[in-house]
Amino acid sequence: MGSRAAGGAGGEQPPDGMPEALGEESRRLTRDQLFTVIATASINFSSMICYSILGPFFPSEAEKKGASNTVVGLIFGCFALVNFLSSLILGNYLTRIGANFMFVAGMFVSGCVTILFGMLDKVPSGPMFIGLCFLVRAMDAVGFAAAMTASFSILAKAFPNNIATVLGSLEIFTGLGLVLGPPLGGFLYQSFGYEVPFITLGCVVLVLVPVNMCLLPKYDSIPSKDSFWKLALLPKVLVLCFTIFSLSACLGFLDPTMSLFILKKFKLPAGYVGLVFLGLALSYSLSSPLLGFLSDKLPYLRKWLLVSGGLTTALCFFMLGPAPVLHIESQLWMFVLVLVLIGFSLGMSAIPVFPEILHYAYENGFEEGLSLLGLVSGLFNAMWSLGAFAGPTLGGFLNEKLGFEWASAIQGGWALLSGLAAGIFYIIEATRTSSSSSLQTSPGDNEERTHLMGSET
């Protein structure tokens, strides 16, 4: 199964010593694959809609409770930091805990904590409110990390030959959650108050828990001796980890800052603020299936997608404010257009990363199976979470000190650095490959010259 993942997930031939997959995978989904898609689509959608409902109203609500922009950024960042640590641990112990149990347990915790978050408006303003926000978000992060780490691993196990295509297709549900979360959260908040958005969505997640317990097929695995740090310290994996981190930092920056900027700059009501988020979420979700398909079918395009995606994201964040140095007045239509481009450029860089790490791991002798998939998914989620901590934390501070225009331009530096780092790495890799291939052919050339000289004499 894992050998097929190496070839299919990379869209290339498996590394030396690994058998090729026999025959082509059926175009029709098996029963287990169909149930796996339904289960993972439900966690993608529910987790993202619960995460994104905060955007339109929580920053302003927290300000009323005595939290500054920096503290709001730290609350968002707390979720990501705990998610980072949880993903590292859970990815290492996936085969011992069990992917299925980790999946449904994570959903259960996330649903319960979402409901608890809706009760926080009853808490007195000041340190008590802020402290409980940190605690509840940390608990939510553990559940989220468990569900997503298991989800990535189960998908890669069920679809070894086209993991990028499947991940890209399921990003539709991620994008759908991001699309519906802000306007739905803004509408429910405006109509019914602070509690209703969280209680409603938390109950929906809890209803999905027994459904997924029945749907999700059981995937057995054998624990591997490969270590997490052995994977993480591979040179190419380090570069790809920085790519994940930078993209997540850029996206996380928008959580505590963008809604406040829209409210102040464009004077939109909270219900309409959520609609502005649609530009980013729709473009990301609609472009992801195509980018995943290209990543599987034309694997040589991955390097170009990673580099160009990072550079385009950097340019878009520079234009999001826009940066004051450009002396361009911000307008709503231009703001939404830049968000659309950001959604597409984020997909260009994010979608190819998982299969690229997986293929490189197989090339470096990692054992095939669910254990490796747990390591890769844990690493991916951990780096994404680390960026999601740095983005809101630094973003909230910069937004408070410099304003949104300069803060977004500076935040785009992460994407610029990752695009340049990936480009430099791939150039060095191509140079080394060319040099090694020329060294391999030179002995044959020397033998041919010797043979010709001998025949002449």
C-alpha positions in Angstrom: 0.0 0.0 0.0 2.8 2.4 1.0 4.8 1.7 -2.2 1.8 2.7 -4.3 1.5 5.8 -2.2 5.1 6.7 -3.1 4.5 6.4 -6.8 1.0 7.7 -6.9 1.4 10.5 -4.4 4.4 11.7 -6.2 3.0 11.0 -9.6 6.4 9.4 -10.3 8.0 6.0 -10.4 8.6 4.6 -6.9 12.2 4.7 -5.5 14.6 1.9 -6.1 13.8 -1.3 -4.3 10.1 -0.6 -4.1 7.7 -2.7 -6.2 5.4 -0.9 -8.7 1.7 -1.0 -8.2 0.1 -3.7 -10.2 -2.6 -2.5 -12.6 -4.5 0.7 -12.4 -6.7 1.8 -9.6 -10.4 1.6 -10.5 -11.9 4.9 -11.5 -14.9 4.1 -9.3 -14.6 4.6 -5.6 -14.8 1.5 -3.4 -17.3 1.4 -0.5 -14.5 2.1 2.0 -13.1 4.9 -0.1 -16.5 6.5 -0.4 -17.1 6.4 3.4 -13.6 7.7 4.0 -14.3 10.7 1.7 -17.6 11.4 3.4 -16.0 11.3 6.9 -13.0 13.4 6.1 -15.2 15.9 4.2 -17.3 16.3 7.3 -14.3 17.1 9.5 -12.9 19.5 6.9 -16.2 21.4 6.7 -17.1 21.4 10.3 -13.7 22.3 11.7 -13.3 25.2 9.3 -16.7 26.6 9.8 -16.2 26.5 13.6 -12.8 28.1 13.2 -13.9 30.9 10.8 -17.1 32.1 12.5 -14.9 34.0 14.9 -13.6 36.4 12.3 -16.4 38.9 11.8 -17.4 39.5 15.4 -15.0 38.0 18.0 -12.2 40.7 17.7 -14.7 43.5 18.4 -16.4 41.5 21.1 -13.1 40.8 22.8 -12.2 44.5 22.7 -15.4 45.2 24.6 -14.3 42.7 27.2 -11.0 44.5 27.7 -8.7 42.6 25.3 -6.3 44.7 23.1 -5.5 43.8 19.5 -2.3 42.1 20.6 -4.2 40.0 23.2 -6.8 39.0 20.5 -3.9 38.0 18.3 -2.5 35.9 21.1 -5.9 34.2 21.6 -5.9 33.2 18.0 -2.2 32.2 18.2 -2.8 30.1 21.4 -5.0 27.8 19.3 -2.2 27.4 16.8 0.6 26.9 19.3 -1.2 24.1 21.2 -2.2 22.6 17.8 1.5 22.6 16.9 2.5 20.7 20.0 -0.4 18.3 19.8 0.3 17.5 16.1 3.9 16.7 16.9 2.9 14.3 19.7 -0.2 12.7 18.0 1.6 12.2 14.7 4.2 10.2 16.5 1.7 8.0 18.3 -1.0 7.6 15.7 -0.5 3.9 15.3 -0.6 3.3 19.0 -3.7 5.4 19.6 -5.5 4.3 16.4 -6.4 6.6 13.6 -10.1 6.0 13.8 -10.3 6.6 17.6 -8.2 9.7 17.2 -10.5 11.0 14.5 -13.8 10.7 16.3 -12.4 11.7 19.7 -11.0 14.8 18.2 -14.4 15.7 16.7 -16.1 15.1 20.0 -13.7 17.4 21.9 -14.0 20.1 19.2 -17.8 20.0 19.4 -17.9 20.3 23.2 -15.4 23.1 23.3 -17.1 25.1 20.6 -20.3 25.1 22.8 -18.2 26.2 25.8 -16.7 29.1 23.8 -20.3 30.4 23.3 -20.7 30.7 27.1 -17.7 33.0 27.5 -19.8 36.2 27.1 -21.2 35.4 30.6 -17.8 35.7 32.1 -16.8 39.0 33.7 -14.6 41.3 31.5 -10.9 41.5 32.0 -8.4 38.9 33.1 -11.1 36.2 33.8 -12.5 36.5 30.3 -9.1 36.5 28.6 -7.8 33.6 30.6 -10.8 31.4 29.8 -10.5 32.3 26.1 -6.9 31.0 26.2 -8.0 27.8 28.0 -10.9 27.0 25.8 -9.0 27.7 22.6 -6.2 25.4 23.8 -8.7 22.6 24.4 -10.2 23.1 21.0 -6.7 22.9 19.5 -6.1 19.5 20.9 -9.3 18.1 19.4 -8.6 19.8 16.1 -5.1 18.4 15.9 -6.3 14.9 16.7 -9.0 14.9 14.0 -6.9 16.5 11.3 -3.8 14.4 11.8 -5.9 11.2 11.7 -7.8 12.6 8.7 -4.7 13.2 6.5 -3.3 9.7 7.4 -6.5 7.9 6.6 -6.9 9.7 3.3 -3.4 8.9 2.2 -3.9 5.2 3.2 -7.2 5.0 1.3 -6.0 6.8 -1.9 -2.3 5.9 -2.3 -2.2 6.7 -6.1 -3.7 10.2 -6.1 -3.5 11.7 -2.7 -2.9 15.3 -4.0 -6.0 15.1 -6.2 -8.1 13.8 -3.3 -6.7 16.4 -0.9 -7.3 19.2 -3.4 -10.9 18.0 -4.0 -11.6 17.9 -0.3 -10.3 21.4 0.1 -13.7 22.3 -1.5 -15.2 21.4 1.8 -12.5 23.3 3.7 -13.2 26.3 1.5 -17.0 25.8 2.0 -16.5 26.0 5.7 -14.4 29.1 5.4 -17.0 30.6 3.0 -20.1 29.9 5.1 -18.4 30.5 8.5 -18.0 34.3 8.5 -21.4 35.2 6.9 -23.2 32.6 9.0 -21.4 33.6 12.1 -22.0 37.3 11.4 -25.7 36.7 10.7 -26.3 34.6 13.8 -24.4 37.0 16.0 -26.3 40.0 14.6 -29.7 38.2 14.9 -29.4 36.2 18.1 -26.3 37.3 20.0 -22.9 35.9 20.9 -23.9 32.4 22.2 -26.1 31.1 19.3 -23.3 30.7 16.6 -21.1 28.6 18.8 -23.9 26.5 20.3 -25.5 25.7 16.9 -22.2 24.7 15.2 -21.0 22.8 18.3 -24.1 20.7 18.3 -23.8 20.0 14.6 -20.2 18.7 15.2 -21.4 16.4 18.0 -24.1 15.0 15.8 -21.5 14.1 13.2 -19.5 12.0 15.8 -21.7 8.9 15.9 -22.3 9.2 12.1 -18.5 9.0 11.5 -18.1 6.2 14.0 -20.4 4.2 11.7 -19.0 5.3 8.4 -15.3 5.3 8.9 -13.6 2.1 7.8 -11.0 0.6 10.1 -7.4 0.9 9.0 -4.8 -1.3 10.7 -1.1 -0.4 10.8 2.2 -1.7 12.1 4.3 0.7 14.2 7.5 1.9 12.4 11.0 2.6 13.8 11.3 5.8 11.7 11.4 8.9 13.9 9.7 12.2 13.5 13.0 14.2 13.7 14.6 12.0 11.1 11.9 13.1 8.7 11.8 16.7 9.7 15.5 17.2 9.4 15.8 16.1 5.8 16.9 19.2 3.7 14.0 19.3 1.3 11.5 18.7 4.1 13.0 21.6 6.0 12.3 23.9 3.0 8.8 22.5 2.6 8.1 23.0 6.3 9.1 26.6 6.0 6.7 26.9 3.0 3.9 25.5 5.2 4.8 27.8 8.0 4.9 31.0 5.9 1.6 30.3 4.1 -0.2 29.6 7.4 1.4 32.7 9.0 0.1 34.9 6.2 -3.4 33.4 6.4 -3.5 33.5 10.2 -2.5 37.2 10.2 -5.9 38.0 8.7 -8.0 36.4 11.5 -7.5 39.1 14.2 -6.9 42.0 11.8 -8.9 41.9 8.6 -12.4 42.3 10.1 -11.3 45.3 12.2 -9.8 46.9 9.1 -13.0 46.3 7.0 -15.2 47.7 9.7 -13.1 50.9 10.1 -12.1 51.4 6.5 -15.2 50.5 4.6 -17.8 51.1 7.3 -19.6 47.7 6.7 -21.9 46.1 9.3 -20.7 42.9 10.9 -23.1 40.7 8.8 -21.5 42.0 5.6 -17.9 41.7 6.8 -18.3 37.9 6.5 -19.1 38.3 2.8 -15.7 39.9 2.1 -14.1 36.7 3.4 -15.8 34.9 0.5 -13.2 36.2 -2.0 -10.3 34.3 -0.4 -12.2 31.2 0.6 -14.0 30.7 -2.8 -10.9 31.1 -4.9 -9.0 28.7 -2.7 -11.6 26.0 -2.6 -12.5 26.2 -6.3 -8.8 26.2 -7.5 -7.6 23.4 -5.1 -9.0 20.4 -7.1 -7.4 21.6 -10.3 -4.1 22.2 -8.5 -4.2 18.8 -6.9 -4.9 17.1 -10.2 -2.0 18.9 -11.8 0.2 18.0 -8.9 -0.6 14.3 -9.3 -0.5 14.0 -13.1 2.4 16.4 -13.8 4.6 16.1 -10.7 7.4 18.2 -12.3 5.1 21.2 -12.0 5.1 21.1 -8.2 8.4 23.0 -7.9 7.0 25.8 -10.1 3.7 25.9 -8.2 5.6 26.1 -4.8 7.9 28.9 -6.0 5.4 31.0 -8.0 2.7 30.5 -5.3 5.0 31.9 -2.6 6.1 34.9 -4.6 2.5 35.7 -5.8 1.3 35.5 -2.2 4.0 38.0 -1.1 3.0 40.4 -3.8 -0.7 40.1 -2.9 -0.1 40.9 0.8 1.9 43.9 -0.3 -1.1 45.1 -2.3 -3.7 44.1 0.3 -3.5 47.4 2.3 -2.1 48.5 0.0 1.4 49.4 1.4 1.5 53.1 2.1 4.7 53.5 0.0 2.5 52.9 -3.1 0.3 55.9 -2.3 -2.8 54.0 -3.5 -6.1 54.6 -1.7 -7.7 51.3 -0.6 -11.1 50.5 -2.2 -13.5 47.6 -1.5 -13.4 46.1 -5.0 -9.6 46.1 -5.0 -9.5 44.6 -1.6 -11.8 41.7 -2.6 -9.8 41.1 -5.8 -6.5 40.8 -3.9 -8.2 38.3 -1.5 -9.2 36.2 -4.6 -5.6 36.2 -5.8 -4.4 35.3 -2.3 -6.7 32.3 -2.2 -5.4 31.0 -5.5 -1.7 31.6 -4.7 -2.1 29.9 -1.3 -3.5 26.8 -3.1 -0.6 26.8 -5.5 1.9 26.4 -2.7 -0.1 24.4 -0.1 -1.6 21.6 -2.3 1.7 20.1 -3.6 3.5 20.1 -0.2 2.0 16.9 1.3 2.7 14.6 -1.7 6.1 16.2 -2.1 7.1 15.4 1.5 5.7 11.9 1.2 7.6 11.1 -2.0 10.8 12.5 -0.6 10.4 10.4 2.5 10.1 7.2 0.4 13.2 8.2 -1.6 15.1 8.4 1.7 14.2 4.9 2.8 11.3 5.4 5.2 9.0 2.4 5.7 5.7 2.4 3.9 2.5 2.3 5.8 0.1 4.3 8.1 2.9 5.0 10.6 4.8 7.2 8.0 1.6 8.8 6.9 1.0 9.8 10.6 4.5 11.3 10.7 3.9 13.3 7.5 0.4 14.5 8.5 1.6 15.4 12.0 4.5 17.4 10.6 2.2 19.1 8.1 -0.3 20.1 10.7 2.4 21.1 13.2 4.1 23.5 10.8 0.7 24.9 9.7 -0.1 25.4 13.4 3.2 27.1 14.1 2.6 29.5 11.3 -1.0 30.1 12.5 0.5 31.0 15.9 3.2 33.4 14.5 0.7 35.0 12.1 -1.9 36.3 14.5 0.5 37.0 17.2 2.9 39.1 15.1 0.0 40.4 13.0 -1.9 41.7 16.0 1.2 43.5 17.4 2.1 45.0 14.0 -1.5 46.0 13.3 -1.7 47.8 16.7 1.6 49.6 16.2 1.8 50.3 12.4 -1.7 49.8 11.1 -3.1 47.2 8.8 -1.5 48.5 5.6 2.1 48.2 6.8 1.4 45.0 8.8 0.1 43.1 5.8 3.0 44.2 3.7 5.5 43.0 6.3 3.5 39.8 6.8 4.0 39.0 3.1 7.7 38.8 3.8 7.1 35.2 5.1 5.8 34.1 1.7 8.6 36.0 -0.1 11.2 34.2 1.9 9.6 30.8 1.4 9.3 31.3 -2.4 12.9 32.3 -2.6 14.1 29.5 -0.4 12.2 26.9 -2.5 13.6 28.4 -5.7 17.2 28.3 -4.5 16.8 24.8 -3.2 15.4 23.5 -6.5 18.2 25.2 -8.5 20.8 23.6 -6.3 19.0 20.2 -6.6 18.9 20.5 -10.4 22.6 21.4 -10.5 23.6 18.5 -8.4 21.4 16.1 -10.4 23.0 17.4 -13.6 26.5 17.0 -12.2 25.9 13.5 -10.9 24.5 12.4 -14.2 27.5 13.8 -16.1 29.8 11.9 -13.8 27.9 8.7 -14.4 28.2 9.0 -18.1 31.9 10.0 -18.2 33.4 6.5 -17.5 31.5 5.1 -20.5 32.8 7.9 -22.7 36.4 7.2 -21.6 36.0 3.5 -22.4 34.7 4.4 -25.9 37.6 6.7 -26.6 40.1 4.0 -25.4 38.4 1.4 -27.7 38.5 3.7 -30.7 42.2 4.6 -30.1 43.1 0.9 -29.8 41.4 0.1 -33.0 43.2 2.8 -34.8 46.6 1.5 -33.7 
